[in-house]
C-alpha cells in the first residue's frame, strides 16, 4: 500500500495503482486522453504530465504510466508540468479542425474541455492541417478522421477489449489512420462504444447526428430493457424524441460499455405507429371513459361467465411496480388466473432456472469478468445477451479457460469445446461460472450445482424483468396464460404489457390491453390504455442475477416534434398534455383500475417485503434480492 | 492469384513461426516480390495465409515503409532523410536525384523503371548520406557519383 503526497494531500492507494488514479481518488483531476479506466494506459497522448518533486523518480513524468510508490511527492500544479501539458495540448490541436460549432461532440468533448482547461485558448499555428478521407462505417457510426488525436482508445477497445478484427489502426507516425480495410459497416456487436470512448468527435452517433447539444439533452440514469442483463445506460432525448443512449458505468454490471443492440434501439419509443391514445372498441377516447368502459366490461364478463372468468396477464418486460399490483387486481376482479408469462414455453425456460438461483449462487457480469473458469452451456451469449460475451472475453484475457458444452457456440475468445458438462474440471477452478439459458436438462444442472458449492450461475432470461416476474409468479402461484386458458373458463383478459399471440386470444370475448408497443394483443383488444416506455417513467427491473435496479424518467411521453406536419405544429388548440402525451406508467393505470374496482388508492407500489426498494437510487450498483 | 508453389512455400513459412504474425513481414515481402507491389488482392491473400483479417494485415503493411501499397517502378530508390544523412547533404541529394530522373519524390519514371522515395534511417549513418537502390545499400553518395549508381541499376 504505497503512500504518497499529491499537491500536499497525503494519499494511500493499493499496489499497482497509477499516480493518475491516486490523484483522482482525492479528486485531483489530471487531464488524460489515452488512459481509460477500462483500457488502461498507452502512454500515447503525453497530456497527463506531472512533476515528481521527491521520491524514486524525479522531474516531469506521465502520471498514467507511473505506478504510485512510497515517498513520492507529486505536483500537478508545478509551472513546468502546467507548461508541458499546455504545449502538448497545443500540439495535439495542430491538426484538429476548427469545427467545434458543427461537430456533434461539441459540448461533450474531452478534447474541448482539456484544451480550455489546459490554457490553450488561442491558436498560433496557421499552417496546413493534415487531412484524411473518411469511411462509411455503416448506419450507426459517423467517421471524421481529421479530428483524431491518436489516443488509440478506439483500437484498443475494438480489438483488445471487444475482440473485433475489422477495425484498426493503419499507417505510422503523422499518418496514422483509424478505420477499416474497406468501407463498410463495423462488424463488432459492440461498435457503438467507439462513440463513448473517443475523447473527441472522430466517432459520433450517426443516428442522432446534428440533433441536439449536450446542455439541451433530457437525460437520466436508466437501465437497458433489451435483455435480462440490465446494463446501465443514460438515454438522451430532446423534443420528445429518444435520440440515443450512452453507456453508464456500473462496475457490478456492464462496467463502462453496452452492446449495439441495446444502444441503437430508439425506434420503438419514437415509432409513429406507437399507440398513444386510449381506445374503446377502436375509437379514441379519454382515459376516464376508457376506465369506465373497462370497469363496466369487467363487471359484464363476471356477470355473464361467472367468477374466475378473467385472467390478469403481466410479462417479463413489465416493470416491477406494475407487476406488484397485479395480484391485487387479480383479487379484486376475482380472476381465474394470474399470469406472468404468456406461453408455457417461456414459463418453462424461466422458472426452473430461477429456482436454481439460490442465495449467493447467481453470477453478475463482474463475477464473469473475474472468473477463472467459464462454462457456456446450452446458450449463445452473443445472441441472447451480448454484454455477457464481452464479460467472458475479459475473463479469458485475464487467463480464464472458457468451455462450451457442445458445438456451434461462437464467442469473442478462444474456447475449449467439451461434450458433456461433467468433462469440465470445475473442482480445480477457484471462481467458476456457468452460463445457461434454456432449461432442457435442469436435473443435470441441479446435480452439478449441488456438487460444486463454489460454482456460480449466470442465467440468460428472456427479458428485462424475468427475475421479478418469476419471483412473483412463484409467490402468487401464477400459471402461464397458455395453461390458464386450457380449462376454457377464461372469457376475459387484462393484458399488462404482455405479448399474447393472437391464437391464444381466439374465443375470448373480452380483451383489455395496456402497452406502449403496437402488439398483436393491443390489436386484438377492445379496450386499450397507452403506457409509458421505460424512458418515460421512473421504474424498476430485476436483472438476471436478482439485482434490483431503478431507472429514472428521461423524457415526457409525446409525439416527437420531429416529423410533425408544420401546418399543425404547434397545435393551435388549448390542451394540457402534449400531443400523444396520454401514456401513463402501467402501475398508475392499474392503481386507477384498482381504485375503480373498490380497492384502496395505491400511491406507492412497494409495500411489505418490497418496502426496502422505495428509495433505491438509480445511480447505485443496485441491490441483490436473492433470498428465496 | 498466387501460384500454388509460392502458396505452399508460404504456408510452410507460416507454420514454422511461433505466432502467425511473426511471419507476416516475410509473407508480405514474398507477395510484393510476386506482384511488384502489395496489391489489395495480395493483402487478402496474406490475411488468409496468416489467419488474420485483411485489416490486420493492412495495419502491418501500412506501418512498414518498404511494403508498397501502391504500384512502384522496377527499382525503388530510397533516399534517407533522417538526421545524419540530412546533415551530410541528403536533402540536396534527393533533389539532385529528382532532377536526374525527372520525377518528384513519390513518383515513378514514365518507363516504369524507378520510383523515388524519401525514407527514414537505413542504419548506415557512418556512410551518410545513404541511399538504397533496389536491395543495394549505397553509402557516401554524392551528386557526382549518383548518376553512375542509377545507370548501374538501370543496366542490371
Interface residues (C-beta under 8 A of the other chain):
Chain A: X165 X166 X167 X168 X169 X170 X171 X172 X177 X180 X181 X182
Chain B: X43 X52 X53 X54 X55 X56 X58 X59 X62 X63 X65
